[in-house]
Amino acid sequence: MSINLEQNKIFNQIKEILWSDWDPIGVNDCDDARDEYTSYALQIFGMKIHNADKQNIADRLYKFEMVDMEVGTFESKILCEKIAQKIIEL
């Protein structure tokens, strides 16, 4: 899949949101780990450009936390919804 400049901008914004605001494993204070969430950003980007709604994006983020990272909590589910809203607004 090739992406245009606008899509590249959105992808980079998603990466930054996941790094700065989501960060479920708490690594954003270590610049060497900046690519930690890139694979998740790619999946969320795909959802975004295919017009996924807020709830689907929030559910995917929460699934990453629960299944992939095994760190999800009820509070993190609420944060996932806030992060999904930011992504929808891009």
PyMOL Python script that loads the backbone (N, CA, C, O; Angstrom):
from pymol import cmd

cmd.read_pdbstr("""\
ATOM      1  N   MET A   1       0.845  -1.170   0.000  1.00  0.00           N
ATOM      2  CA  MET A   1       0.000   0.000   0.000  1.00  0.00           C
ATOM      3  C   MET A   1       0.891   1.233   0.000  1.00  0.00           C
ATOM      4  O   MET A   1       1.769   1.355   0.854  1.00  0.00           O
ATOM      5  N   SER A   2       0.688   2.128  -0.917  1.00  0.00           N
ATOM      6  CA  SER A   2       1.427   3.381  -0.883  1.00  0.00           C
ATOM      7  C   SER A   2       0.520   4.453  -0.280  1.00  0.00           C
ATOM      8  O   SER A   2      -0.693   4.461  -0.490  1.00  0.00           O
ATOM      9  N   ILE A   3       1.141   5.346   0.466  1.00  0.00           N
ATOM     10  CA  ILE A   3       0.353   6.389   1.101  1.00  0.00           C
ATOM     11  C   ILE A   3       0.812   7.750   0.600  1.00  0.00           C
ATOM     12  O   ILE A   3       1.982   7.955   0.276  1.00  0.00           O
ATOM     13  N   ASN A   4      -0.137   8.668   0.548  1.00  0.00           N
ATOM     14  CA  ASN A   4       0.187  10.013   0.096  1.00  0.00           C
ATOM     15  C   ASN A   4       0.687  10.861   1.272  1.00  0.00           C
ATOM     16  O   ASN A   4       0.753  10.383   2.404  1.00  0.00           O
ATOM     17  N   LEU A   5       1.032  12.106   0.996  1.00  0.00           N
ATOM     18  CA  LEU A   5       1.596  12.966   2.041  1.00  0.00           C
ATOM     19  C   LEU A   5       0.622  13.202   3.188  1.00  0.00           C
ATOM     20  O   LEU A   5       1.033  13.214   4.348  1.00  0.00           O
ATOM     21  N   GLU A   6      -0.655  13.389   2.887  1.00  0.00           N
ATOM     22  CA  GLU A   6      -1.652  13.612   3.927  1.00  0.00           C
ATOM     23  C   GLU A   6      -1.796  12.371   4.809  1.00  0.00           C
ATOM     24  O   GLU A   6      -1.880  12.477   6.033  1.00  0.00           O
ATOM     25  N   GLN A   7      -1.822  11.206   4.183  1.00  0.00           N
ATOM     26  CA  GLN A   7      -1.911   9.970   4.955  1.00  0.00           C
ATOM     27  C   GLN A   7      -0.664   9.766   5.808  1.00  0.00           C
ATOM     28  O   GLN A   7      -0.757   9.301   6.944  1.00  0.00           O
ATOM     29  N   ASN A   8       0.501  10.110   5.268  1.00  0.00           N
ATOM     30  CA  ASN A   8       1.739  10.009   6.033  1.00  0.00           C
ATOM     31  C   ASN A   8       1.686  10.918   7.253  1.00  0.00           C
ATOM     32  O   ASN A   8       2.135  10.540   8.335  1.00  0.00           O
ATOM     33  N   LYS A   9       1.138  12.112   7.079  1.00  0.00           N
ATOM     34  CA  LYS A   9       0.982  13.044   8.193  1.00  0.00           C
ATOM     35  C   LYS A   9       0.069  12.437   9.266  1.00  0.00           C
ATOM     36  O   LYS A   9       0.376  12.508  10.456  1.00  0.00           O
ATOM     37  N   ILE A  10      -1.041  11.847   8.846  1.00  0.00           N
ATOM     38  CA  ILE A  10      -1.974  11.225   9.789  1.00  0.00           C
ATOM     39  C   ILE A  10      -1.302  10.064  10.517  1.00  0.00           C
ATOM     40  O   ILE A  10      -1.445   9.925  11.731  1.00  0.00           O
ATOM     41  N   PHE A  11      -0.571   9.231   9.778  1.00  0.00           N
ATOM     42  CA  PHE A  11       0.139   8.117  10.405  1.00  0.00           C
ATOM     43  C   PHE A  11       1.097   8.619  11.478  1.00  0.00           C
ATOM     44  O   PHE A  11       1.138   8.072  12.580  1.00  0.00           O
ATOM     45  N   ASN A  12       1.861   9.649  11.165  1.00  0.00           N
ATOM     46  CA  ASN A  12       2.808  10.195  12.134  1.00  0.00           C
ATOM     47  C   ASN A  12       2.093  10.806  13.334  1.00  0.00           C
ATOM     48  O   ASN A  12       2.595  10.730  14.455  1.00  0.00           O
ATOM     49  N   GLN A  13       0.938  11.403  13.116  1.00  0.00           N
ATOM     50  CA  GLN A  13       0.163  11.938  14.225  1.00  0.00           C
ATOM     51  C   GLN A  13      -0.354  10.805  15.118  1.00  0.00           C
ATOM     52  O   GLN A  13      -0.353  10.927  16.343  1.00  0.00           O
ATOM     53  N   ILE A  14      -0.787   9.725  14.514  1.00  0.00           N
ATOM     54  CA  ILE A  14      -1.236   8.567  15.294  1.00  0.00           C
ATOM     55  C   ILE A  14      -0.081   8.014  16.116  1.00  0.00           C
ATOM     56  O   ILE A  14      -0.250   7.721  17.300  1.00  0.00           O
ATOM     57  N   LYS A  15       1.093   7.866  15.504  1.00  0.00           N
ATOM     58  CA  LYS A  15       2.266   7.396  16.242  1.00  0.00           C
ATOM     59  C   LYS A  15       2.546   8.289  17.441  1.00  0.00           C
ATOM     60  O   LYS A  15       2.849   7.798  18.529  1.00  0.00           O
ATOM     61  N   GLU A  16       2.445   9.587  17.247  1.00  0.00           N
ATOM     62  CA  GLU A  16       2.719  10.529  18.331  1.00  0.00           C
ATOM     63  C   GLU A  16       1.669  10.443  19.430  1.00  0.00           C
ATOM     64  O   GLU A  16       2.006  10.514  20.612  1.00  0.00           O
ATOM     65  N   ILE A  17       0.407  10.292  19.058  1.00  0.00           N
ATOM     66  CA  ILE A  17      -0.663  10.143  20.054  1.00  0.00           C
ATOM     67  C   ILE A  17      -0.437   8.877  20.878  1.00  0.00           C
ATOM     68  O   ILE A  17      -0.547   8.904  22.104  1.00  0.00           O
ATOM     69  N   LEU A  18      -0.125   7.776  20.213  1.00  0.00           N
ATOM     70  CA  LEU A  18       0.102   6.537  20.949  1.00  0.00           C
ATOM     71  C   LEU A  18       1.311   6.668  21.873  1.00  0.00           C
ATOM     72  O   LEU A  18       1.288   6.179  23.002  1.00  0.00           O
ATOM     73  N   TRP A  19       2.351   7.319  21.400  1.00  0.00           N
ATOM     74  CA  TRP A  19       3.566   7.505  22.192  1.00  0.00           C
ATOM     75  C   TRP A  19       3.328   8.449  23.381  1.00  0.00           C
ATOM     76  O   TRP A  19       3.684   8.132  24.516  1.00  0.00           O
ATOM     77  N   SER A  20       2.735   9.588  23.108  1.00  0.00           N
ATOM     78  CA  SER A  20       2.600  10.626  24.127  1.00  0.00           C
ATOM     79  C   SER A  20       1.431  10.411  25.084  1.00  0.00           C
ATOM     80  O   SER A  20       1.555  10.637  26.287  1.00  0.00           O
ATOM     81  N   ASP A  21       0.309   9.979  24.548  1.00  0.00           N
ATOM     82  CA  ASP A  21      -0.930   9.972  25.321  1.00  0.00           C
ATOM     83  C   ASP A  21      -1.395   8.583  25.754  1.00  0.00           C
ATOM     84  O   ASP A  21      -2.003   8.440  26.814  1.00  0.00           O
ATOM     85  N   TRP A  22      -1.119   7.574  24.958  1.00  0.00           N
ATOM     86  CA  TRP A  22      -1.604   6.217  25.257  1.00  0.00           C
ATOM     87  C   TRP A  22      -0.592   5.491  26.148  1.00  0.00           C
ATOM     88  O   TRP A  22      -0.895   5.237  27.314  1.00  0.00           O
ATOM     89  N   ASP A  23       0.576   5.153  25.654  1.00  0.00           N
ATOM     90  CA  ASP A  23       1.729   4.589  26.361  1.00  0.00           C
ATOM     91  C   ASP A  23       1.374   3.628  27.495  1.00  0.00           C
ATOM     92  O   ASP A  23       1.722   3.894  28.645  1.00  0.00           O
ATOM     93  N   PRO A  24       0.694   2.521  27.204  1.00  0.00           N
ATOM     94  CA  PRO A  24       0.246   1.624  28.273  1.00  0.00           C
ATOM     95  C   PRO A  24       1.365   0.923  29.046  1.00  0.00           C
ATOM     96  O   PRO A  24       1.150   0.483  30.175  1.00  0.00           O
ATOM     97  N   ILE A  25       2.549   0.816  28.455  1.00  0.00           N
ATOM     98  CA  ILE A  25       3.635   0.136  29.179  1.00  0.00           C
ATOM     99  C   ILE A  25       4.642   1.128  29.768  1.00  0.00           C
ATOM    100  O   ILE A  25       5.658   0.729  30.339  1.00  0.00           O
ATOM    101  N   GLY A  26       4.351   2.410  29.625  1.00  0.00           N
ATOM    102  CA  GLY A  26       5.157   3.425  30.287  1.00  0.00           C
ATOM    103  C   GLY A  26       6.581   3.564  29.804  1.00  0.00           C
ATOM    104  O   GLY A  26       7.509   3.622  30.611  1.00  0.00           O
ATOM    105  N   VAL A  27       6.769   3.617  28.492  1.00  0.00           N
ATOM    106  CA  VAL A  27       8.131   3.737  27.955  1.00  0.00           C
ATOM    107  C   VAL A  27       8.416   5.101  27.323  1.00  0.00           C
ATOM    108  O   VAL A  27       9.519   5.326  26.825  1.00  0.00           O
ATOM    109  N   ASN A  28       7.445   6.009  27.336  1.00  0.00           N
ATOM    110  CA  ASN A  28       7.655   7.247  26.587  1.00  0.00           C
ATOM    111  C   ASN A  28       8.633   8.217  27.241  1.00  0.00           C
ATOM    112  O   ASN A  28       8.843   9.318  26.733  1.00  0.00           O
ATOM    113  N   ASP A  29       9.225   7.826  28.350  1.00  0.00           N
ATOM    114  CA  ASP A  29      10.285   8.647  28.931  1.00  0.00           C
ATOM    115  C   ASP A  29      11.666   8.196  28.445  1.00  0.00           C
ATOM    116  O   ASP A  29      12.686   8.750  28.855  1.00  0.00           O
ATOM    117  N   CYS A  30      11.690   7.199  27.577  1.00  0.00           N
ATOM    118  CA  CYS A  30      12.942   6.658  27.032  1.00  0.00           C
ATOM    119  C   CYS A  30      12.918   6.800  25.511  1.00  0.00           C
ATOM    120  O   CYS A  30      12.277   6.012  24.817  1.00  0.00           O
ATOM    121  N   ASP A  31      13.616   7.803  25.005  1.00  0.00           N
ATOM    122  CA  ASP A  31      13.574   8.094  23.572  1.00  0.00           C
ATOM    123  C   ASP A  31      14.026   6.917  22.708  1.00  0.00           C
ATOM    124  O   ASP A  31      13.622   6.820  21.550  1.00  0.00           O
ATOM    125  N   ASP A  32      14.853   6.022  23.245  1.00  0.00           N
ATOM    126  CA  ASP A  32      15.304   4.854  22.491  1.00  0.00           C
ATOM    127  C   ASP A  32      14.156   3.897  22.176  1.00  0.00           C
ATOM    128  O   ASP A  32      14.277   3.059  21.283  1.00  0.00           O
ATOM    129  N   ALA A  33      13.055   4.013  22.896  1.00  0.00           N
ATOM    130  CA  ALA A  33      11.900   3.125  22.695  1.00  0.00           C
ATOM    131  C   ALA A  33      10.835   3.777  21.818  1.00  0.00           C
ATOM    132  O   ALA A  33       9.702   3.297  21.776  1.00  0.00           O
ATOM    133  N   ARG A  34      11.166   4.848  21.125  1.00  0.00           N
ATOM    134  CA  ARG A  34      10.192   5.632  20.372  1.00  0.00           C
ATOM    135  C   ARG A  34       9.408   4.801  19.358  1.00  0.00           C
ATOM    136  O   ARG A  34       8.264   5.138  19.055  1.00  0.00           O
ATOM    137  N   ASP A  35       9.979   3.747  18.836  1.00  0.00           N
ATOM    138  CA  ASP A  35       9.287   2.914  17.839  1.00  0.00           C
ATOM    139  C   ASP A  35       8.460   1.795  18.467  1.00  0.00           C
ATOM    140  O   ASP A  35       7.925   0.949  17.750  1.00  0.00           O
ATOM    141  N   GLU A  36       8.351   1.778  19.772  1.00  0.00           N
ATOM    142  CA  GLU A  36       7.668   0.689  20.485  1.00  0.00           C
ATOM    143  C   GLU A  36       6.242   0.455  19.994  1.00  0.00           C
ATOM    144  O   GLU A  36       5.791  -0.689  19.936  1.00  0.00           O
ATOM    145  N   TYR A  37       5.540   1.507  19.647  1.00  0.00           N
ATOM    146  CA  TYR A  37       4.124   1.375  19.274  1.00  0.00           C
ATOM    147  C   TYR A  37       3.875   1.486  17.772  1.00  0.00           C
ATOM    148  O   TYR A  37       2.725   1.623  17.354  1.00  0.00           O
ATOM    149  N   THR A  38       4.920   1.431  16.956  1.00  0.00           N
ATOM    150  CA  THR A  38       4.755   1.602  15.507  1.00  0.00           C
ATOM    151  C   THR A  38       3.844   0.550  14.897  1.00  0.00           C
ATOM    152  O   THR A  38       3.004   0.882  14.061  1.00  0.00           O
ATOM    153  N   SER A  39       3.985  -0.702  15.289  1.00  0.00           N
ATOM    154  CA  SER A  39       3.129  -1.742  14.700  1.00  0.00           C
ATOM    155  C   SER A  39       1.664  -1.515  15.065  1.00  0.00           C
ATOM    156  O   SER A  39       0.770  -1.787  14.264  1.00  0.00           O
ATOM    157  N   TYR A  40       1.423  -1.019  16.267  1.00  0.00           N
ATOM    158  CA  TYR A  40       0.050  -0.701  16.665  1.00  0.00           C
ATOM    159  C   TYR A  40      -0.460   0.508  15.885  1.00  0.00           C
ATOM    160  O   TYR A  40      -1.618   0.550  15.471  1.00  0.00           O
ATOM    161  N   ALA A  41       0.416   1.486  15.693  1.00  0.00           N
ATOM    162  CA  ALA A  41       0.039   2.680  14.931  1.00  0.00           C
ATOM    163  C   ALA A  41      -0.340   2.309  13.505  1.00  0.00           C
ATOM    164  O   ALA A  41      -1.282   2.874  12.948  1.00  0.00           O
ATOM    165  N   LEU A  42       0.376   1.373  12.914  1.00  0.00           N
ATOM    166  CA  LEU A  42       0.043   0.932  11.556  1.00  0.00           C
ATOM    167  C   LEU A  42      -1.364   0.346  11.490  1.00  0.00           C
ATOM    168  O   LEU A  42      -2.119   0.630  10.560  1.00  0.00           O
ATOM    169  N   GLN A  43      -1.705  -0.462  12.467  1.00  0.00           N
ATOM    170  CA  GLN A  43      -3.037  -1.061  12.481  1.00  0.00           C
ATOM    171  C   GLN A  43      -4.120  -0.009  12.705  1.00  0.00           C
ATOM    172  O   GLN A  43      -5.167  -0.041  12.058  1.00  0.00           O
ATOM    173  N   ILE A  44      -3.868   0.919  13.621  1.00  0.00           N
ATOM    174  CA  ILE A  44      -4.843   1.973  13.884  1.00  0.00           C
ATOM    175  C   ILE A  44      -4.959   2.897  12.679  1.00  0.00           C
ATOM    176  O   ILE A  44      -6.055   3.345  12.344  1.00  0.00           O
ATOM    177  N   PHE A  45      -3.846   3.182  12.033  1.00  0.00           N
ATOM    178  CA  PHE A  45      -3.869   3.980  10.811  1.00  0.00           C
ATOM    179  C   PHE A  45      -4.746   3.315   9.753  1.00  0.00           C
ATOM    180  O   PHE A  45      -5.554   3.985   9.110  1.00  0.00           O
ATOM    181  N   GLY A  46      -4.592   2.010   9.569  1.00  0.00           N
ATOM    182  CA  GLY A  46      -5.426   1.285   8.606  1.00  0.00           C
ATOM    183  C   GLY A  46      -6.898   1.412   8.942  1.00  0.00           C
ATOM    184  O   GLY A  46      -7.734   1.583   8.054  1.00  0.00           O
ATOM    185  N   MET A  47      -7.212   1.328  10.216  1.00  0.00           N
ATOM    186  CA  MET A  47      -8.604   1.494  10.634  1.00  0.00           C
ATOM    187  C   MET A  47      -9.087   2.911  10.340  1.00  0.00           C
ATOM    188  O   MET A  47     -10.197   3.108   9.846  1.00  0.00           O
ATOM    189  N   LYS A  48      -8.249   3.887  10.647  1.00  0.00           N
ATOM    190  CA  LYS A  48      -8.605   5.305  10.437  1.00  0.00           C
ATOM    191  C   LYS A  48      -8.897   5.588   8.969  1.00  0.00           C
ATOM    192  O   LYS A  48      -9.908   6.211   8.644  1.00  0.00           O
ATOM    193  N   ILE A  49      -8.020   5.134   8.085  1.00  0.00           N
ATOM    194  CA  ILE A  49      -8.243   5.460   6.670  1.00  0.00           C
ATOM    195  C   ILE A  49      -9.393   4.660   6.063  1.00  0.00           C
ATOM    196  O   ILE A  49      -9.883   4.986   4.982  1.00  0.00           O
ATOM    197  N   HIS A  50      -9.819   3.610   6.768  1.00  0.00           N
ATOM    198  CA  HIS A  50     -10.993   2.856   6.315  1.00  0.00           C
ATOM    199  C   HIS A  50     -12.243   3.245   7.107  1.00  0.00           C
ATOM    200  O   HIS A  50     -13.236   2.518   7.135  1.00  0.00           O
ATOM    201  N   ASN A  51     -12.165   4.411   7.748  1.00  0.00           N
ATOM    202  CA  ASN A  51     -13.318   5.026   8.409  1.00  0.00           C
ATOM    203  C   ASN A  51     -13.895   4.230   9.571  1.00  0.00           C
ATOM    204  O   ASN A  51     -15.109   4.210   9.772  1.00  0.00           O
ATOM    205  N   ALA A  52     -13.036   3.580  10.327  1.00  0.00           N
ATOM    206  CA  ALA A  52     -13.502   2.902  11.536  1.00  0.00           C
ATOM    207  C   ALA A  52     -14.045   3.950  12.503  1.00  0.00           C
ATOM    208  O   ALA A  52     -13.580   5.090  12.532  1.00  0.00           O
ATOM    209  N   ASP A  53     -15.021   3.549  13.281  1.00  0.00           N
ATOM    210  CA  ASP A  53     -15.578   4.500  14.241  1.00  0.00           C
ATOM    211  C   ASP A  53     -14.770   4.483  15.541  1.00  0.00           C
ATOM    212  O   ASP A  53     -13.897   3.639  15.743  1.00  0.00           O
ATOM    213  N   LYS A  54     -15.089   5.435  16.407  1.00  0.00           N
ATOM    214  CA  LYS A  54     -14.372   5.608  17.672  1.00  0.00           C
ATOM    215  C   LYS A  54     -14.369   4.327  18.499  1.00  0.00           C
ATOM    216  O   LYS A  54     -13.334   3.947  19.048  1.00  0.00           O
ATOM    217  N   GLN A  55     -15.501   3.665  18.592  1.00  0.00           N
ATOM    218  CA  GLN A  55     -15.594   2.482  19.442  1.00  0.00           C
ATOM    219  C   GLN A  55     -14.721   1.345  18.927  1.00  0.00           C
ATOM    220  O   GLN A  55     -14.090   0.638  19.713  1.00  0.00           O
ATOM    221  N   ASN A  56     -14.684   1.166  17.609  1.00  0.00           N
ATOM    222  CA  ASN A  56     -13.836   0.109  17.041  1.00  0.00           C
ATOM    223  C   ASN A  56     -12.356   0.377  17.302  1.00  0.00           C
ATOM    224  O   ASN A  56     -11.594  -0.539  17.611  1.00  0.00           O
ATOM    225  N   ILE A  57     -11.958   1.641  17.175  1.00  0.00           N
ATOM    226  CA  ILE A  57     -10.558   1.994  17.441  1.00  0.00           C
ATOM    227  C   ILE A  57     -10.245   1.811  18.922  1.00  0.00           C
ATOM    228  O   ILE A  57      -9.201   1.262  19.273  1.00  0.00           O
ATOM    229  N   ALA A  58     -11.138   2.267  19.786  1.00  0.00           N
ATOM    230  CA  ALA A  58     -10.933   2.111  21.232  1.00  0.00           C
ATOM    231  C   ALA A  58     -10.847   0.628  21.599  1.00  0.00           C
ATOM    232  O   ALA A  58      -9.998   0.232  22.398  1.00  0.00           O
ATOM    233  N   ASP A  59     -11.715  -0.179  21.022  1.00  0.00           N
ATOM    234  CA  ASP A  59     -11.697  -1.615  21.309  1.00  0.00           C
ATOM    235  C   ASP A  59     -10.391  -2.251  20.868  1.00  0.00           C
ATOM    236  O   ASP A  59      -9.863  -3.123  21.558  1.00  0.00           O
ATOM    237  N   ARG A  60      -9.863  -1.825  19.727  1.00  0.00           N
ATOM    238  CA  ARG A  60      -8.592  -2.383  19.249  1.00  0.00           C
ATOM    239  C   ARG A  60      -7.443  -1.982  20.169  1.00  0.00           C
ATOM    240  O   ARG A  60      -6.597  -2.808  20.510  1.00  0.00           O
ATOM    241  N   LEU A  61      -7.417  -0.715  20.570  1.00  0.00           N
ATOM    242  CA  LEU A  61      -6.377  -0.278  21.494  1.00  0.00           C
ATOM    243  C   LEU A  61      -6.440  -1.074  22.795  1.00  0.00           C
ATOM    244  O   LEU A  61      -5.415  -1.493  23.333  1.00  0.00           O
ATOM    245  N   TYR A  62      -7.643  -1.271  23.283  1.00  0.00           N
ATOM    246  CA  TYR A  62      -7.817  -2.014  24.527  1.00  0.00           C
ATOM    247  C   TYR A  62      -7.405  -3.479  24.356  1.00  0.00           C
ATOM    248  O   TYR A  62      -6.842  -4.082  25.270  1.00  0.00           O
ATOM    249  N   LYS A  63      -7.685  -4.039  23.190  1.00  0.00           N
ATOM    250  CA  LYS A  63      -7.263  -5.412  22.912  1.00  0.00           C
ATOM    251  C   LYS A  63      -5.736  -5.513  22.896  1.00  0.00           C
ATOM    252  O   LYS A  63      -5.171  -6.484  23.400  1.00  0.00           O
ATOM    253  N   PHE A  64      -5.070  -4.507  22.316  1.00  0.00           N
ATOM    254  CA  PHE A  64      -3.603  -4.490  22.355  1.00  0.00           C
ATOM    255  C   PHE A  64      -3.131  -4.570  23.807  1.00  0.00           C
ATOM    256  O   PHE A  64      -2.213  -5.324  24.133  1.00  0.00           O
ATOM    257  N   GLU A  65      -3.770  -3.784  24.671  1.00  0.00           N
ATOM    258  CA  GLU A  65      -3.372  -3.764  26.074  1.00  0.00           C
ATOM    259  C   GLU A  65      -3.649  -5.101  26.761  1.00  0.00           C
ATOM    260  O   GLU A  65      -2.796  -5.624  27.477  1.00  0.00           O
ATOM    261  N   MET A  66      -4.823  -5.641  26.543  1.00  0.00           N
ATOM    262  CA  MET A  66      -5.240  -6.864  27.247  1.00  0.00           C
ATOM    263  C   MET A  66      -4.537  -8.117  26.728  1.00  0.00           C
ATOM    264  O   MET A  66      -4.093  -8.954  27.514  1.00  0.00           O
ATOM    265  N   VAL A  67      -4.439  -8.243  25.417  1.00  0.00           N
ATOM    266  CA  VAL A  67      -3.921  -9.476  24.820  1.00  0.00           C
ATOM    267  C   VAL A  67      -2.418  -9.394  24.558  1.00  0.00           C
ATOM    268  O   VAL A  67      -1.665 -10.271  24.983  1.00  0.00           O
ATOM    269  N   ASP A  68      -1.984  -8.357  23.869  1.00  0.00           N
ATOM    270  CA  ASP A  68      -0.572  -8.263  23.480  1.00  0.00           C
ATOM    271  C   ASP A  68       0.339  -7.891  24.650  1.00  0.00           C
ATOM    272  O   ASP A  68       1.428  -8.443  24.805  1.00  0.00           O
ATOM    273  N   MET A  69      -0.126  -6.943  25.469  1.00  0.00           N
ATOM    274  CA  MET A  69       0.726  -6.423  26.545  1.00  0.00           C
ATOM    275  C   MET A  69       0.351  -6.953  27.921  1.00  0.00           C
ATOM    276  O   MET A  69       1.157  -6.917  28.850  1.00  0.00           O
ATOM    277  N   GLU A  70      -0.862  -7.439  28.043  1.00  0.00           N
ATOM    278  CA  GLU A  70      -1.383  -7.961  29.313  1.00  0.00           C
ATOM    279  C   GLU A  70      -1.307  -6.937  30.440  1.00  0.00           C
ATOM    280  O   GLU A  70      -0.906  -7.263  31.558  1.00  0.00           O
ATOM    281  N   VAL A  71      -1.696  -5.688  30.137  1.00  0.00           N
ATOM    282  CA  VAL A  71      -1.654  -4.615  31.133  1.00  0.00           C
ATOM    283  C   VAL A  71      -2.977  -3.865  31.267  1.00  0.00           C
ATOM    284  O   VAL A  71      -3.073  -2.944  32.079  1.00  0.00           O
ATOM    285  N   GLY A  72      -3.983  -4.227  30.507  1.00  0.00           N
ATOM    286  CA  GLY A  72      -5.229  -3.472  30.483  1.00  0.00           C
ATOM    287  C   GLY A  72      -5.980  -3.493  31.800  1.00  0.00           C
ATOM    288  O   GLY A  72      -5.984  -4.495  32.516  1.00  0.00           O
ATOM    289  N   THR A  73      -6.618  -2.370  32.109  1.00  0.00           N
ATOM    290  CA  THR A  73      -7.461  -2.228  33.295  1.00  0.00           C
ATOM    291  C   THR A  73      -8.744  -1.510  32.882  1.00  0.00           C
ATOM    292  O   THR A  73      -8.867  -1.049  31.748  1.00  0.00           O
ATOM    293  N   PHE A  74      -9.688  -1.419  33.799  1.00  0.00           N
ATOM    294  CA  PHE A  74     -10.910  -0.673  33.492  1.00  0.00           C
ATOM    295  C   PHE A  74     -10.577   0.782  33.176  1.00  0.00           C
ATOM    296  O   PHE A  74     -11.144   1.361  32.249  1.00  0.00           O
ATOM    297  N   GLU A  75      -9.665   1.373  33.938  1.00  0.00           N
ATOM    298  CA  GLU A  75      -9.281   2.764  33.696  1.00  0.00           C
ATOM    299  C   GLU A  75      -8.625   2.928  32.325  1.00  0.00           C
ATOM    300  O   GLU A  75      -8.825   3.941  31.655  1.00  0.00           O
ATOM    301  N   SER A  76      -7.851   1.940  31.916  1.00  0.00           N
ATOM    302  CA  SER A  76      -7.206   2.049  30.608  1.00  0.00           C
ATOM    303  C   SER A  76      -8.226   1.956  29.486  1.00  0.00           C
ATOM    304  O   SER A  76      -8.007   2.514  28.410  1.00  0.00           O
ATOM    305  N   LYS A  77      -9.335   1.265  29.713  1.00  0.00           N
ATOM    306  CA  LYS A  77     -10.403   1.211  28.705  1.00  0.00           C
ATOM    307  C   LYS A  77     -10.956   2.609  28.464  1.00  0.00           C
ATOM    308  O   LYS A  77     -11.226   2.984  27.323  1.00  0.00           O
ATOM    309  N   ILE A  78     -11.123   3.375  29.526  1.00  0.00           N
ATOM    310  CA  ILE A  78     -11.600   4.756  29.403  1.00  0.00           C
ATOM    311  C   ILE A  78     -10.582   5.595  28.648  1.00  0.00           C
ATOM    312  O   ILE A  78     -10.953   6.403  27.796  1.00  0.00           O
ATOM    313  N   LEU A  79      -9.299   5.412  28.953  1.00  0.00           N
ATOM    314  CA  LEU A  79      -8.254   6.137  28.232  1.00  0.00           C
ATOM    315  C   LEU A  79      -8.254   5.761  26.752  1.00  0.00           C
ATOM    316  O   LEU A  79      -8.068   6.628  25.899  1.00  0.00           O
ATOM    317  N   CYS A  80      -8.459   4.497  26.439  1.00  0.00           N
ATOM    318  CA  CYS A  80      -8.505   4.061  25.042  1.00  0.00           C
ATOM    319  C   CYS A  80      -9.608   4.794  24.286  1.00  0.00           C
ATOM    320  O   CYS A  80      -9.436   5.137  23.116  1.00  0.00           O
ATOM    321  N   GLU A  81     -10.719   5.031  24.934  1.00  0.00           N
ATOM    322  CA  GLU A  81     -11.818   5.761  24.301  1.00  0.00           C
ATOM    323  C   GLU A  81     -11.426   7.212  24.042  1.00  0.00           C
ATOM    324  O   GLU A  81     -11.788   7.775  23.009  1.00  0.00           O
ATOM    325  N   LYS A  82     -10.694   7.818  24.967  1.00  0.00           N
ATOM    326  CA  LYS A  82     -10.224   9.197  24.767  1.00  0.00           C
ATOM    327  C   LYS A  82      -9.200   9.265  23.635  1.00  0.00           C
ATOM    328  O   LYS A  82      -9.221  10.194  22.828  1.00  0.00           O
ATOM    329  N   ILE A  83      -8.320   8.294  23.581  1.00  0.00           N
ATOM    330  CA  ILE A  83      -7.309   8.246  22.519  1.00  0.00           C
ATOM    331  C   ILE A  83      -7.986   8.036  21.170  1.00  0.00           C
ATOM    332  O   ILE A  83      -7.622   8.673  20.182  1.00  0.00           O
ATOM    333  N   ALA A  84      -8.971   7.144  21.130  1.00  0.00           N
ATOM    334  CA  ALA A  84      -9.694   6.898  19.885  1.00  0.00           C
ATOM    335  C   ALA A  84     -10.370   8.175  19.398  1.00  0.00           C
ATOM    336  O   ALA A  84     -10.403   8.439  18.196  1.00  0.00           O
ATOM    337  N   GLN A  85     -10.903   8.959  20.313  1.00  0.00           N
ATOM    338  CA  GLN A  85     -11.548  10.216  19.914  1.00  0.00           C
ATOM    339  C   GLN A  85     -10.532  11.152  19.276  1.00  0.00           C
ATOM    340  O   GLN A  85     -10.824  11.786  18.262  1.00  0.00           O
ATOM    341  N   LYS A  86      -9.341  11.242  19.860  1.00  0.00           N
ATOM    342  CA  LYS A  86      -8.287  12.082  19.270  1.00  0.00           C
ATOM    343  C   LYS A  86      -7.956  11.622  17.855  1.00  0.00           C
ATOM    344  O   LYS A  86      -7.746  12.439  16.959  1.00  0.00           O
ATOM    345  N   ILE A  87      -7.913  10.312  17.667  1.00  0.00           N
ATOM    346  CA  ILE A  87      -7.574   9.773  16.353  1.00  0.00           C
ATOM    347  C   ILE A  87      -8.689  10.045  15.366  1.00  0.00           C
ATOM    348  O   ILE A  87      -8.415  10.384  14.214  1.00  0.00           O
ATOM    349  N   ILE A  88      -9.915   9.910  15.775  1.00  0.00           N
ATOM    350  CA  ILE A  88     -11.053  10.211  14.902  1.00  0.00           C
ATOM    351  C   ILE A  88     -11.013  11.669  14.444  1.00  0.00           C
ATOM    352  O   ILE A  88     -11.360  11.982  13.305  1.00  0.00           O
ATOM    353  N   GLU A  89     -10.587  12.554  15.344  1.00  0.00           N
ATOM    354  CA  GLU A  89     -10.575  13.985  15.040  1.00  0.00           C
ATOM    355  C   GLU A  89      -9.434  14.417  14.119  1.00  0.00           C
ATOM    356  O   GLU A  89      -9.416  15.561  13.663  1.00  0.00           O
ATOM    357  N   LEU A  90      -8.491  13.533  13.840  1.00  0.00           N
ATOM    358  CA  LEU A  90      -7.373  13.904  12.942  1.00  0.00           C
ATOM    359  C   LEU A  90      -7.887  14.209  11.544  1.00  0.00           C
ATOM    360  O   LEU A  90      -7.101  14.537  10.656  1.00  0.00           O
TER     361      LEU A  90
END
""", "prot")
cmd.dss("prot")
cmd.show_as("cartoon", "prot")
cmd.util.cbc("prot")
cmd.orient("prot")
